[in-house]
Protein backbone atom coordinates (compact mmCIF):
# COMPACT_ATOMS: atom_id res chain seq x y z
CA UNK A 1 0.00 0.00 0.00
CA UNK A 2 1.04 3.62 -0.33
CA UNK A 3 0.97 6.53 2.08
CA UNK A 4 1.52 9.36 -0.34
CA UNK A 5 -0.13 12.57 -1.41
CA UNK A 6 -1.02 11.19 -4.83
CA UNK A 7 -2.17 7.74 -5.84
CA UNK A 8 0.48 6.24 -8.13
CA UNK A 9 -0.34 6.57 -11.82
CA UNK A 10 -1.13 3.46 -13.80
CA UNK A 11 1.38 2.84 -16.62
CA UNK A 12 -0.79 4.37 -19.33
CA UNK A 13 -1.44 7.42 -17.14
CA UNK A 14 2.29 7.83 -16.61
CA UNK A 15 2.68 7.89 -20.38
CA UNK A 16 -0.04 10.50 -20.59
CA UNK A 17 1.71 12.53 -17.91
CA UNK A 18 4.93 12.37 -19.89
CA UNK A 19 3.09 13.77 -22.88
CA UNK A 20 2.37 16.59 -20.52
CA UNK A 21 4.56 18.77 -18.67
CA UNK A 22 -28.70 5.44 4.98
CA UNK A 23 -31.98 6.62 5.86
CA UNK A 24 -33.09 9.85 7.63
CA UNK A 25 -32.83 8.28 11.12
CA UNK A 26 -29.70 9.14 13.08
CA UNK A 27 -28.17 5.80 12.20
CA UNK A 28 -28.75 3.60 9.22
CA UNK A 29 -29.68 0.73 11.47
CA UNK A 30 -33.06 2.29 12.28
CA UNK A 31 -36.09 1.40 10.20
CA UNK A 32 -36.66 3.39 7.04
CA UNK A 33 -39.76 5.61 6.91
CA UNK A 34 -40.24 4.50 3.30
CA UNK A 35 -41.12 0.94 4.23
CA UNK A 36 -44.76 0.00 4.24
CA UNK A 37 -47.57 1.67 2.30
CA UNK A 38 -45.63 4.90 1.68
CA UNK A 39 -43.11 2.95 -0.32
CA UNK A 40 -45.69 2.04 -2.93
CA UNK A 41 -45.57 5.55 -4.33
CA UNK A 42 -42.07 4.73 -5.66
CA UNK A 43 -41.16 8.37 -5.24
CA UNK A 44 -38.36 8.93 -2.77
CA UNK A 45 -38.77 12.05 -0.60
CA UNK A 46 -35.94 13.94 -2.27
CA UNK A 47 -35.46 17.39 -0.79
CA UNK A 48 -33.26 20.23 -2.01
CA UNK A 49 -34.11 23.37 -0.17
CA UNK A 50 -32.81 24.15 3.28
CA UNK A 51 -36.18 24.63 4.97
CA UNK A 52 -37.63 21.41 3.63
CA UNK A 53 -34.57 19.41 4.63
CA UNK A 54 -34.58 20.74 8.17
CA UNK A 55 -38.33 20.18 8.54
CA UNK A 56 -38.00 16.55 7.45
CA UNK A 57 -34.95 15.94 9.59
CA UNK A 58 -36.64 17.31 12.71
CA UNK A 59 -39.05 14.39 12.48
CA UNK A 60 -36.51 11.65 11.88
CA UNK A 61 -33.17 12.97 13.15
CA UNK A 62 -33.19 16.04 15.42
CA UNK A 63 -29.40 15.92 15.65
CA UNK A 64 -28.91 16.46 11.92
CA UNK A 65 -31.54 19.22 11.92
CA UNK A 66 -29.77 21.07 14.74
CA UNK A 67 -26.45 20.87 12.94
CA UNK A 68 -27.96 22.25 9.71
CA UNK A 69 -29.94 24.97 11.49
CA UNK A 70 -26.87 26.23 13.33
CA UNK A 71 -24.80 26.14 10.17
CA UNK A 72 -27.36 27.82 7.92
CA UNK A 73 -28.08 30.55 10.47
CA UNK A 74 -24.40 31.40 10.83
CA UNK A 75 -24.24 30.18 14.43
CA UNK A 76 -21.19 28.37 15.68
CA UNK A 77 -21.37 24.61 15.85
CA UNK A 78 -18.44 24.43 18.21
CA UNK A 79 -20.78 23.35 20.96
CA UNK A 80 -21.59 20.25 18.97
CA UNK A 81 -18.00 19.18 18.36
CA UNK A 82 -14.36 20.20 18.60
CA UNK A 83 -13.34 23.89 18.35
CA UNK A 84 -10.82 22.85 15.68
CA UNK A 85 -11.52 23.99 12.09
CA UNK A 86 -14.36 22.10 10.49
CA UNK A 87 -13.04 19.22 8.39
CA UNK A 88 -14.56 16.91 5.82
CA UNK A 89 -13.59 13.44 4.69
CA UNK A 90 -13.92 11.85 1.27
CA UNK A 91 -13.29 8.21 0.40
CA UNK A 92 -12.95 6.92 -3.14
CA UNK A 93 -13.03 3.23 -3.95
CA UNK A 94 -11.42 3.19 -7.37
CA UNK A 95 -10.31 0.64 -9.90
CA UNK A 96 -6.78 0.41 -8.48
CA UNK A 97 -7.28 1.12 -4.80
CA UNK A 98 -8.95 3.12 -2.05
CA UNK A 99 -8.03 6.70 -1.21
CA UNK A 100 -8.91 9.07 1.64
CA UNK A 101 -8.80 12.88 1.64
CA UNK A 102 -9.33 15.21 4.60
CA UNK A 103 -9.99 18.85 3.73
CA UNK A 104 -10.74 22.10 5.50
CA UNK A 105 -11.60 25.54 4.21
CA UNK A 106 -8.56 27.42 2.92
CA UNK A 107 -7.54 30.18 5.32
CA UNK A 108 -5.85 32.11 2.51
CA UNK A 109 -8.96 32.50 0.35
CA UNK A 110 -12.38 32.64 1.96
CA UNK A 111 -13.93 33.56 -1.35
CA UNK A 112 -12.21 31.03 -3.55
CA UNK A 113 -14.12 29.12 -6.17
CA UNK A 114 -14.43 25.44 -6.87
CA UNK A 115 -12.26 22.95 -5.09
CA UNK A 116 -9.66 25.67 -4.43
CA UNK A 117 -11.80 26.88 -1.51
CA UNK A 118 -10.38 23.95 0.43
CA UNK A 119 -6.99 22.69 1.49
CA UNK A 120 -6.26 18.98 1.58
CA UNK A 121 -4.52 18.51 4.92
CA UNK A 122 -4.27 14.73 4.81
CA UNK A 123 -4.36 12.07 2.13
CA UNK A 124 -3.58 8.37 2.09
CA UNK A 125 -4.20 5.44 -0.21
CA UNK A 126 -4.19 1.66 -0.34
CA UNK A 127 -3.76 -0.33 -3.54
CA UNK A 128 -5.81 -3.44 -4.14
CA UNK A 129 -3.44 -6.38 -3.91
CA UNK A 130 -5.01 -8.35 -6.74
CA UNK A 131 -7.96 -8.69 -9.04
CA UNK A 132 -10.28 -11.64 -9.14
CA UNK A 133 -13.05 -13.42 -7.36
CA UNK A 134 -14.09 -11.33 -4.37
CA UNK A 135 -15.15 -14.49 -2.54
CA UNK A 136 -11.53 -15.58 -2.40
CA UNK A 137 -10.52 -12.64 -0.26
CA UNK A 138 -7.02 -11.53 -1.16
CA UNK A 139 -5.89 -9.56 1.88
CA UNK A 140 -2.37 -10.94 1.64
CA UNK A 141 -0.10 -7.97 2.11
CA UNK A 142 -2.28 -5.35 0.42
CA UNK A 143 -5.73 -3.92 0.09
CA UNK A 144 -7.48 -7.11 -0.88
CA UNK A 145 -9.33 -7.77 -4.10
CA UNK A 146 -11.02 -4.88 -5.88
CA UNK A 147 -14.28 -6.86 -5.98
CA UNK A 148 -14.28 -7.96 -2.34
CA UNK A 149 -16.75 -5.90 -0.29
CA UNK A 150 -15.06 -6.87 2.96
CA UNK A 151 -11.80 -5.52 1.52
CA UNK A 152 -13.54 -2.19 0.80
CA UNK A 153 -14.53 -1.86 4.44
CA UNK A 154 -11.12 -3.03 5.63
CA UNK A 155 -9.43 -0.43 3.43
CA UNK A 156 -11.62 2.40 4.73
CA UNK A 157 -11.05 1.34 8.33
CA UNK A 158 -7.30 1.06 7.74
CA UNK A 159 -7.22 4.56 6.27
CA UNK A 160 -9.22 5.91 9.22
CA UNK A 161 -6.91 4.14 11.63
CA UNK A 162 -3.81 5.57 10.00
CA UNK A 163 -5.35 9.05 9.98
CA UNK A 164 -6.13 8.68 13.68
CA UNK A 165 -2.54 7.57 14.35
CA UNK A 166 -1.31 10.52 12.30
CA UNK A 167 -3.35 12.78 14.58
CA UNK A 168 -1.72 11.31 17.64
CA UNK A 169 1.77 12.05 16.34
CA UNK A 170 0.96 15.34 14.62
CA UNK A 171 2.32 17.41 17.48
CA UNK A 172 5.82 16.26 16.61
CA UNK A 173 5.47 16.45 12.82
CA UNK A 174 5.22 19.13 10.19
CA UNK A 175 2.28 19.54 7.84
CA UNK A 176 4.02 17.25 5.34
CA UNK A 177 5.46 14.00 6.59
CA UNK A 178 8.81 12.62 5.51
CA UNK A 179 7.26 9.93 3.32
CA UNK A 180 5.46 12.49 1.18
CA UNK A 181 1.95 12.15 2.60
CA UNK A 182 0.06 15.18 3.73
CA UNK A 183 -0.66 15.24 7.45
CA UNK A 184 -2.48 17.28 10.05
CA UNK A 185 -0.90 20.53 11.21
CA UNK A 186 1.15 20.40 14.45
CA UNK A 187 -0.72 20.20 17.74
CA UNK A 188 -3.95 19.25 16.03
CA UNK A 189 -6.27 16.30 16.31
CA UNK A 190 -7.03 15.44 12.71
CA UNK A 191 -10.36 13.60 13.00
CA UNK A 192 -11.96 15.15 16.06
CA UNK A 193 -13.52 18.03 14.11
CA UNK A 194 -14.73 16.08 11.07
CA UNK A 195 -18.25 17.29 10.29
CA UNK A 196 -19.19 14.86 7.54
CA UNK A 197 -18.05 11.97 5.34
CA UNK A 198 -18.84 11.12 1.71
CA UNK A 199 -18.01 7.94 -0.23
CA UNK A 200 -17.60 7.55 -3.98
CA UNK A 201 -17.41 4.23 -5.78
CA UNK A 202 -17.13 2.83 -9.27
CA UNK A 203 -20.30 3.14 -11.34
CA UNK A 204 -22.66 0.11 -11.39
CA UNK A 205 -20.51 -1.88 -8.92
CA UNK A 206 -23.00 -3.57 -6.62
CA UNK A 207 -23.77 -6.56 -4.42
CA UNK A 208 -26.75 -8.08 -2.59
CA UNK A 209 -27.06 -7.80 1.18
CA UNK A 210 -29.58 -9.09 3.70
CA UNK A 211 -31.05 -5.89 5.11
CA UNK A 212 -32.78 -7.83 7.90
CA UNK A 213 -29.52 -9.43 9.04
CA UNK A 214 -27.30 -6.38 9.67
CA UNK A 215 -26.49 -5.96 5.99
CA UNK A 216 -24.74 -9.32 5.70
CA UNK A 217 -23.34 -9.99 2.22
CA UNK A 218 -25.34 -12.76 0.56
CA UNK A 219 -24.27 -12.33 -3.08
CA UNK A 220 -20.74 -11.05 -3.73
CA UNK A 221 -20.00 -7.94 -5.70
CA UNK A 222 -20.28 -7.61 -9.44
CA UNK A 223 -18.13 -4.72 -10.52
CA UNK A 224 -18.38 -1.87 -13.02
CA UNK A 225 -16.85 -4.02 -15.78
CA UNK A 226 -18.95 -7.14 -15.10
CA UNK A 227 -20.84 -7.93 -18.33
CA UNK A 228 -23.62 -10.34 -17.36
CA UNK A 229 -23.73 -12.03 -20.78
CA UNK A 230 -20.00 -12.21 -21.46
CA UNK A 231 -19.25 -13.46 -17.94
CA UNK A 232 -21.94 -16.12 -18.11
CA UNK A 233 -20.71 -17.34 -21.47
CA UNK A 234 -17.08 -17.46 -20.37
CA UNK A 235 -17.87 -19.32 -17.16
CA UNK A 236 -20.60 -21.66 -18.40
CA UNK A 237 -18.54 -24.64 -17.25
CA UNK A 238 -18.43 -23.34 -13.67
CA UNK A 239 -21.10 -22.13 -11.25
CA UNK A 240 -18.73 -20.32 -8.89
CA UNK A 241 -17.55 -17.30 -10.84
CA UNK A 242 -17.04 -13.95 -9.15
CA UNK A 243 -20.32 -12.50 -8.01
CA UNK A 244 -21.88 -15.80 -7.06
CA UNK A 245 -23.13 -17.91 -9.93
CA UNK A 246 -23.92 -16.85 -13.45
CA UNK A 247 -22.45 -19.96 -15.07
CA UNK A 248 -25.58 -20.72 -17.10
CA UNK A 249 -25.80 -18.23 -20.01
CA UNK A 250 -29.56 -18.65 -20.15
CA UNK A 251 -29.94 -16.66 -16.92
CA UNK A 252 -28.10 -13.67 -18.36
CA UNK A 253 -29.96 -13.92 -21.64
CA UNK A 254 -33.28 -13.95 -19.81
CA UNK A 255 -32.23 -10.87 -17.85
CA UNK A 256 -31.39 -9.03 -21.07
CA UNK A 257 -34.67 -10.14 -22.66
CA UNK A 258 -36.51 -8.52 -19.76
CA UNK A 259 -34.57 -5.30 -20.25
CA UNK A 260 -35.29 -5.34 -23.97
CA UNK A 261 -38.98 -5.82 -23.26
CA UNK A 262 -39.48 -3.23 -20.51
CA UNK A 263 -36.70 -0.58 -20.60
CA UNK A 264 -37.28 2.40 -22.88
CA UNK A 265 -35.16 2.52 -26.04
CA UNK A 266 -31.69 4.04 -25.52
CA UNK A 267 -32.10 4.01 -21.73
CA UNK A 268 -28.85 3.92 -19.75
CA UNK A 269 -30.12 0.97 -17.69
CA UNK A 270 -30.21 -1.30 -20.75
CA UNK A 271 -26.43 -1.83 -20.60
CA UNK A 272 -25.18 -5.37 -19.96
CA UNK A 273 -22.80 -3.92 -17.36
CA UNK A 274 -25.51 -1.88 -15.63
CA UNK A 275 -26.75 -2.46 -12.10
CA UNK A 276 -30.25 -3.41 -13.27
CA UNK A 277 -28.89 -6.11 -15.59
CA UNK A 278 -26.94 -7.52 -12.65
CA UNK A 279 -29.98 -7.44 -10.37
CA UNK A 280 -32.12 -9.27 -12.93
CA UNK A 281 -29.38 -11.83 -13.61
CA UNK A 282 -29.04 -12.54 -9.88
CA UNK A 283 -32.77 -13.12 -9.62
CA UNK A 284 -32.82 -15.36 -12.71
CA UNK A 285 -29.97 -17.45 -11.28
CA UNK A 286 -31.67 -17.84 -7.89
CA UNK A 287 -34.82 -15.96 -6.86
CA UNK A 288 -34.18 -13.08 -4.49
CA UNK A 289 -35.32 -13.88 -0.96
CA UNK A 290 -37.08 -11.73 1.60
CA UNK A 291 -34.67 -9.15 2.97
CA UNK A 292 -32.26 -9.24 0.03
CA UNK A 293 -31.51 -5.72 -1.28
CA UNK A 294 -29.21 -4.38 -3.97
CA UNK A 295 -26.46 -2.20 -2.55
CA UNK A 296 -23.93 -0.18 -4.55
CA UNK A 297 -20.28 -0.04 -3.58
CA UNK A 298 -20.55 3.43 -2.05
CA UNK A 299 -23.86 2.51 -0.36
CA UNK A 300 -22.29 -0.52 1.29
CA UNK A 301 -19.32 1.34 2.76
CA UNK A 302 -21.55 4.14 4.07
CA UNK A 303 -23.90 1.57 5.62
CA UNK A 304 -20.97 -0.09 7.40
CA UNK A 305 -19.78 3.25 8.77
CA UNK A 306 -23.30 3.89 10.11
CA UNK A 307 -23.76 0.43 11.62
CA UNK A 308 -22.89 -0.74 15.09
CA UNK A 309 -21.91 -4.41 15.41
CA UNK A 310 -24.68 -6.94 14.90
CA UNK A 311 -26.73 -7.68 17.99
CA UNK A 312 -27.33 -11.21 19.22
CA UNK A 313 -30.44 -12.85 17.85
CA UNK A 314 -32.77 -11.18 15.37
CA UNK A 315 -34.96 -8.14 15.57
CA UNK A 316 -35.21 -4.46 14.61
CA UNK A 317 -31.72 -3.70 15.96
CA UNK A 318 -30.26 -5.73 13.12
CA UNK A 319 -32.29 -4.13 10.31
CA UNK A 320 -30.24 -1.97 7.98
CA UNK A 321 -31.91 0.57 5.67
CA UNK A 322 -30.01 0.92 2.41
CA UNK A 323 -29.68 4.52 1.30
CA UNK A 324 -28.30 5.42 -2.13
CA UNK A 325 -27.91 8.49 -4.34
CA UNK A 326 -28.94 9.82 -7.74
CA UNK A 327 -25.59 9.15 -9.37
CA UNK A 328 -25.18 5.53 -8.33
CA UNK A 329 -28.81 4.72 -9.08
CA UNK A 330 -28.78 6.06 -12.65
CA UNK A 331 -27.68 2.72 -14.13
CA UNK A 332 -30.09 0.89 -11.86
CA UNK A 333 -32.96 2.61 -13.67
CA UNK A 334 -33.82 5.42 -11.26
CA UNK A 335 -35.61 8.30 -12.97
CA UNK A 336 -33.36 11.26 -12.20
CA UNK A 337 -35.81 13.69 -13.79
CA UNK A 338 -38.91 12.71 -11.83
CA UNK A 339 -36.89 11.49 -8.81
CA UNK A 340 -38.67 8.16 -8.52
CA UNK A 341 -38.48 4.52 -9.49
CA UNK A 342 -40.25 4.50 -12.88
CA UNK A 343 -43.30 2.43 -13.74
CA UNK A 344 -41.49 0.47 -16.46
CA UNK A 345 -38.89 -0.66 -13.92
CA UNK A 346 -41.48 -1.77 -11.38
CA UNK A 347 -43.28 -3.71 -14.14
CA UNK A 348 -40.01 -5.29 -15.25
CA UNK A 349 -39.24 -6.56 -11.75
CA UNK A 350 -42.76 -7.59 -10.77
CA UNK A 351 -44.59 -8.57 -13.97
CA UNK A 352 -41.51 -9.68 -15.88
CA UNK A 353 -39.20 -11.15 -13.24
CA UNK A 354 -41.99 -12.25 -10.87
CA UNK A 355 -40.97 -10.38 -7.72
CA UNK A 356 -43.79 -9.78 -5.23
CA UNK A 357 -42.55 -6.30 -4.31
CA UNK A 358 -40.00 -4.66 -6.58
CA UNK A 359 -39.25 -1.86 -4.14
CA UNK A 360 -38.26 -4.33 -1.44
CA UNK A 361 -35.08 -5.22 -3.37
CA UNK A 362 -34.11 -1.61 -4.13
CA UNK A 363 -32.46 1.02 -1.92
CA UNK A 364 -35.16 2.35 0.38
CA UNK A 365 -34.08 5.97 -0.02
CA UNK A 366 -32.41 7.78 -2.93
CA UNK A 367 -30.96 11.17 -2.08
CA UNK A 368 -29.02 13.94 -3.72
CA UNK A 369 -25.25 13.45 -3.58
CA UNK A 370 -24.08 15.43 -0.56
CA UNK A 371 -27.44 15.28 1.24
CA UNK A 372 -27.25 14.22 4.91
CA UNK A 373 -28.58 10.71 5.45
CA UNK A 374 -27.45 9.78 8.95
CA UNK A 375 -24.60 9.81 11.43
CA UNK A 376 -21.72 7.42 11.91
CA UNK A 377 -22.16 4.68 14.47
CA UNK A 378 -21.05 5.12 18.06
CA UNK A 379 -18.51 2.33 17.68
CA UNK A 380 -16.88 3.89 14.59
CA UNK A 381 -16.77 7.30 16.28
CA UNK A 382 -15.15 5.87 19.39
CA UNK A 383 -12.62 3.70 17.57
CA UNK A 384 -11.25 6.44 15.30
CA UNK A 385 -11.74 9.58 17.37
CA UNK A 386 -14.50 11.03 15.21
CA UNK A 387 -17.28 13.22 16.67
CA UNK A 388 -20.39 11.28 17.58
CA UNK A 389 -22.42 13.72 15.44
CA UNK A 390 -20.30 13.21 12.31
CA UNK A 391 -22.72 13.06 9.38
CA UNK A 392 -22.75 10.67 6.43
CA UNK A 393 -23.97 12.26 3.20
CA UNK A 394 -25.21 10.81 -0.07
CA UNK A 395 -22.38 9.48 -2.21
CA UNK A 396 -21.49 9.62 -5.88
CA UNK A 397 -19.55 7.77 -8.59
CA UNK A 398 -15.81 8.10 -9.07
CA UNK A 399 -16.00 10.00 -12.38
CA UNK A 400 -18.47 12.52 -10.97
CA UNK A 401 -16.33 12.91 -7.84
CA UNK A 402 -13.44 13.85 -10.12
CA UNK A 403 -15.63 16.62 -11.59
CA UNK A 404 -16.35 17.97 -8.08
CA UNK A 405 -12.63 17.87 -7.35
CA UNK A 406 -11.82 19.95 -10.42
CA UNK A 407 -14.83 22.29 -10.54
CA UNK A 408 -16.12 22.35 -6.96
CA UNK A 409 -19.68 21.93 -5.78
CA UNK A 410 -21.04 25.22 -7.18
CA UNK A 411 -19.69 25.65 -10.72
CA UNK A 412 -21.24 27.91 -13.34
CA UNK A 413 -23.27 26.52 -16.22
CA UNK A 414 -20.88 25.88 -19.09
CA UNK A 415 -18.08 24.62 -16.86
CA UNK A 416 -16.59 21.48 -18.37
CA UNK A 417 -13.98 18.94 -17.34
CA UNK A 418 -11.97 16.89 -19.82
CA UNK A 419 -10.16 13.85 -18.47
CA UNK A 420 -7.09 12.88 -20.51
CA UNK A 421 -6.06 9.55 -19.05
CA UNK A 422 -5.94 6.16 -20.71
CA UNK A 423 -9.24 7.14 -22.28
CA UNK A 424 -10.92 10.49 -22.92
CA UNK A 425 -14.00 11.57 -20.95
CA UNK A 426 -15.83 14.88 -20.95
CA UNK A 427 -18.46 16.33 -18.63
CA UNK A 428 -20.23 19.68 -18.89
CA UNK A 429 -22.66 21.41 -16.53
CA UNK A 430 -25.88 22.15 -18.40
CA UNK A 431 -29.27 23.57 -17.45
CA UNK A 432 -30.86 21.03 -19.84
CA UNK A 433 -31.16 17.26 -19.60
CA UNK A 434 -29.41 15.52 -22.50
CA UNK A 435 -29.40 11.81 -23.31
CA UNK A 436 -28.70 9.73 -26.41
CA UNK A 437 -27.43 6.17 -25.97
CA UNK A 438 -26.62 5.97 -29.70
CA UNK A 439 -23.97 8.58 -29.08
CA UNK A 440 -22.98 7.39 -25.61
CA UNK A 441 -24.38 10.54 -23.99
CA UNK A 442 -26.07 10.55 -20.58
CA UNK A 443 -26.98 13.03 -17.84
CA UNK A 444 -26.39 12.92 -14.10
CA UNK A 445 -28.55 15.23 -12.04
CA UNK A 446 -26.31 17.79 -10.34
CA UNK A 447 -26.95 18.13 -6.61
CA UNK A 448 -28.51 21.12 -4.94
CA UNK A 449 -27.43 21.41 -1.34
CA UNK A 450 -29.08 22.17 1.97
CA UNK A 451 -27.32 25.54 2.11
CA UNK A 452 -28.93 26.67 -1.14
CA UNK A 453 -25.81 26.13 -3.22
CA UNK A 454 -25.48 23.87 -6.20
CA UNK A 455 -24.87 23.71 -9.91
CA UNK A 456 -25.31 26.76 -12.09
CA UNK A 457 -23.66 29.23 -9.76
CA UNK A 458 -26.64 29.73 -7.46
CA UNK A 459 -25.79 31.98 -4.60
CA UNK A 460 -28.15 30.48 -2.02
CA UNK A 461 -29.32 33.89 -0.72
CA UNK A 462 -30.76 33.35 2.75
CA UNK A 463 -32.87 36.51 2.49
CA UNK A 464 -34.72 35.49 -0.63
CA UNK A 465 -37.68 33.87 1.12
CA UNK A 466 -39.86 34.15 -1.96
CA UNK A 467 -37.43 32.09 -3.96
CA UNK A 468 -37.33 29.51 -1.19
CA UNK A 469 -41.07 29.06 -1.40
CA UNK A 470 -41.35 28.78 -5.16
CA UNK A 471 -43.01 25.59 -6.31
CA UNK A 472 -40.46 24.95 -9.06
CA UNK A 473 -36.72 24.84 -8.77
CA UNK A 474 -33.90 25.17 -11.24
CA UNK A 475 -32.15 22.03 -12.43
CA UNK A 476 -28.56 21.36 -13.32
CA UNK A 477 -27.25 18.40 -15.25
CA UNK A 478 -23.80 16.93 -15.54
CA UNK A 479 -23.82 15.71 -19.13
CA UNK A 480 -21.14 13.93 -21.11
CA UNK A 481 -19.65 10.71 -22.30
CA UNK A 482 -16.49 8.63 -22.41
CA UNK A 483 -14.54 7.70 -25.55
CA UNK A 484 -12.23 4.75 -26.05
CA UNK A 485 -9.75 7.16 -27.61
CA UNK A 486 -7.13 8.38 -25.17
CA UNK A 487 -3.53 8.54 -24.07
CA UNK A 488 -3.21 4.75 -23.91
CA UNK A 489 -2.47 4.88 -27.65
CA UNK A 490 0.80 6.70 -26.91
CA UNK A 491 2.07 3.75 -24.96
CA UNK A 492 0.76 1.34 -27.58
CA UNK A 493 2.74 3.17 -30.26
CA UNK A 494 5.96 2.87 -28.28
CA UNK A 495 6.51 6.43 -27.07
CA UNK A 496 8.82 6.49 -24.06
CA UNK A 497 8.51 9.01 -21.27
CA UNK A 498 11.62 10.92 -22.31
CA UNK A 499 10.57 10.85 -25.96
CA UNK A 500 7.15 12.31 -25.19
CA UNK A 501 8.70 15.13 -23.21
CA UNK A 502 11.28 15.93 -25.87
CA UNK A 503 8.97 15.64 -28.87
CA UNK A 504 6.27 17.80 -27.31
CA UNK A 505 8.76 20.69 -27.18
CA UNK A 506 9.20 20.42 -30.97
CA UNK A 507 5.49 20.69 -31.80
CA UNK A 508 4.00 24.07 -32.72
CA UNK A 509 0.49 24.17 -31.16
CA UNK A 510 -0.57 26.93 -33.58
CA UNK A 511 -0.13 24.69 -36.64
CA UNK A 512 -2.32 21.84 -37.87
CA UNK A 513 -1.01 18.37 -38.58
CA UNK A 514 -1.87 17.06 -42.07
CA UNK A 515 -2.38 13.61 -40.53
CA UNK A 516 -5.96 12.53 -39.80
CA UNK A 517 -5.99 9.86 -37.10
CA UNK A 518 -8.68 8.25 -34.96
CA UNK A 519 -6.44 7.05 -32.11
CA UNK A 520 -8.21 3.95 -30.81
CA UNK A 521 -6.13 1.13 -29.35
CA UNK A 522 -8.63 -1.49 -30.54
CA UNK A 523 -11.91 -1.85 -32.38
CA UNK A 524 -14.96 -0.18 -30.86
CA UNK A 525 -16.03 3.31 -29.81
CA UNK A 526 -18.47 4.54 -27.11
CA UNK A 527 -18.60 8.32 -27.60
CA UNK A 528 -19.21 10.69 -29.38
CA UNK A 529 -20.67 8.00 -31.62
CA UNK A 530 -21.32 4.58 -30.06
CA UNK A 531 -20.00 2.23 -32.73
CA UNK A 532 -18.76 -1.22 -31.65
CA UNK A 533 -17.23 -1.71 -35.11
CA UNK A 534 -15.28 1.55 -35.28
CA UNK A 535 -11.70 0.80 -36.38
CA UNK A 536 -8.51 2.56 -35.24
CA UNK A 537 -6.96 4.87 -37.83
CA UNK A 538 -3.25 5.24 -37.07
CA UNK A 539 -1.69 5.40 -40.54
CA UNK A 540 0.22 6.64 -42.40
CA UNK A 541 3.11 6.73 -39.94
CA UNK A 542 5.65 9.43 -40.83
CA UNK A 543 9.37 8.96 -40.36
CA UNK A 544 9.54 11.94 -38.00
CA UNK A 545 8.30 10.84 -34.57
CA UNK A 546 7.40 14.41 -33.58
CA UNK A 547 5.07 14.61 -36.60
CA UNK A 548 3.52 11.31 -35.57
CA UNK A 549 2.98 12.53 -32.00
CA UNK A 550 1.54 15.80 -33.35
CA UNK A 551 -1.02 13.85 -35.37
CA UNK A 552 -1.97 11.58 -32.47
CA UNK A 553 -2.44 14.42 -29.99
CA UNK A 554 -4.44 16.37 -32.57
CA UNK A 555 -6.61 13.31 -33.20
CA UNK A 556 -7.40 12.87 -29.50
CA UNK A 557 -8.16 16.58 -29.20
CA UNK A 558 -10.48 16.45 -32.19
CA UNK A 559 -12.52 13.69 -30.53
CA UNK A 560 -12.83 16.02 -27.51
CA UNK A 561 -13.98 18.84 -29.84
CA UNK A 562 -16.52 16.57 -31.54
CA UNK A 563 -17.79 15.45 -28.15
CA UNK A 564 -18.58 18.99 -27.02
CA UNK A 565 -20.14 19.75 -30.42
CA UNK A 566 -22.43 16.71 -30.05
CA UNK A 567 -23.51 17.79 -26.57
CA UNK A 568 -24.48 21.17 -28.02
CA UNK A 569 -26.35 19.62 -30.92
CA UNK A 570 -28.33 17.46 -28.49
CA UNK A 571 -29.47 20.48 -26.49
CA UNK A 572 -26.80 21.33 -23.92
CA UNK A 573 -27.35 24.77 -22.44
CA UNK A 574 -25.09 26.61 -22.92
CA UNK A 575 -24.43 24.82 -26.19
CA UNK A 576 -20.64 25.00 -25.78
CA UNK A 577 -18.46 25.18 -22.68
CA UNK A 578 -17.17 28.52 -21.44
CA UNK A 579 -14.36 26.93 -19.47
CA UNK A 580 -12.63 23.57 -19.81
CA UNK A 581 -10.70 22.21 -16.85
CA UNK A 582 -8.27 19.45 -17.77
CA UNK A 583 -7.30 16.52 -15.61
CA UNK A 584 -5.45 13.26 -16.10
CA UNK A 585 -1.85 12.76 -17.14
CA UNK A 586 -2.21 14.43 -20.53
CA UNK A 587 -3.62 17.60 -18.96
CA UNK A 588 -0.17 18.64 -17.74
CA UNK A 589 1.10 19.19 -21.30
CA UNK A 590 0.96 22.97 -21.77
CA UNK A 591 1.58 22.67 -25.52
CA UNK A 592 -1.32 20.24 -25.89
CA UNK A 593 -3.64 22.46 -23.84
CA UNK A 594 -2.94 25.33 -26.24
CA UNK A 595 -3.48 23.05 -29.27
CA UNK A 596 -6.80 21.84 -27.84
CA UNK A 597 -7.92 25.41 -27.06
CA UNK A 598 -7.24 26.51 -30.63
CA UNK A 599 -8.93 23.49 -32.21
CA UNK A 600 -11.96 23.80 -29.89
CA UNK A 601 -12.31 27.41 -31.03
CA UNK A 602 -13.14 26.21 -34.54
CA UNK A 603 -16.67 25.22 -33.43
CA UNK A 604 -17.34 28.62 -31.80
CA UNK A 605 -18.93 31.39 -33.87
CA UNK A 606 -16.23 33.90 -33.06
CA UNK A 607 -13.47 31.35 -33.52
CA UNK A 608 -12.28 31.89 -29.96
CA UNK A 609 -12.28 28.72 -27.90
CA UNK A 610 -12.87 28.52 -24.16
CA UNK A 611 -10.17 28.83 -21.57
CA UNK A 612 -8.49 25.42 -21.31
CA UNK A 613 -6.89 25.17 -17.88
CA UNK A 614 -5.09 22.60 -15.80
CA UNK A 615 -7.37 21.57 -12.93
CA UNK A 616 -5.84 22.20 -9.53
CA UNK A 617 -7.44 19.14 -7.96
CA UNK A 618 -8.47 15.92 -9.70
CA UNK A 619 -8.56 13.09 -7.15
CA UNK A 620 -11.98 11.51 -6.69
CA UNK A 621 -11.48 11.28 -2.92
CA UNK A 622 -10.91 15.04 -2.84
CA UNK A 623 -14.11 15.53 -4.84
CA UNK A 624 -16.00 13.31 -2.38
CA UNK A 625 -14.67 15.47 0.46
CA UNK A 626 -15.90 18.59 -1.37
CA UNK A 627 -19.34 16.97 -1.56
CA UNK A 628 -19.18 16.24 2.16
CA UNK A 629 -18.43 19.91 2.81
CA UNK A 630 -21.03 21.36 0.45
CA UNK A 631 -24.00 21.22 2.83
CA UNK A 632 -21.99 23.09 5.49
CA UNK A 633 -20.30 25.60 3.18
Buried (B, 14 or more C-beta within 10 A) or exposed (E): BBBBBBBEBBEBBBBBBBBBBBBBBBBBBBBBBBBEEEBEEBBBBBBBBBBBBBEBBBEBBEBBBBBBBBBBEEEEBEEBBBEBBBBBBBBBBBBBBBBBBBBBBBEEEEEBBBBBBBBBBBBBBBBBBBBBBBBEBBBEEBBBBBBBBBBBBBBBBBBBEBBBEBBEEBEEBEBEBEEEBBBBBEEBBBBBBBBBBBBBBBBBBBBBBBBBBBBEBBBBBBBBBBBBBBBBBBBBEEEEBBBBBBBBBEBBBBBBEBBEEBBEEBBBBBBBBBBBBBBBBBBBBEEBEEBBBBBBBBBBBBBBBBBBEBEEEEEEEBBBBBBBBBBBBBBBBBBBEEBBBBEBBBBBBBEBBEBEEBBBBBBBBBBBBBBBBBBBBEEBBEEBBBBBBBBBBBBBBBBBBBBBBBBBBBBBBBBBBBBBBBBBBBBBBBBBBBBBBEBBBBBBBBBBBBBBBBBBBBEBEEEEEEBBEEEEEBBBBBBBBBBBBBBBBBBBBEBEBEBBBBBBEEBEBEEEBEBEBBBBBEEBBBBBBBBEEBEBEBEEEBEEBBBBBBBBBBBBBBBBBBBBBBBBEBBBBBBBBBBBBBBBBBBBBEBBBBBBBBBBBEBBEEEEBBEBBBBBBBBBBBBBBBBBBBBBB
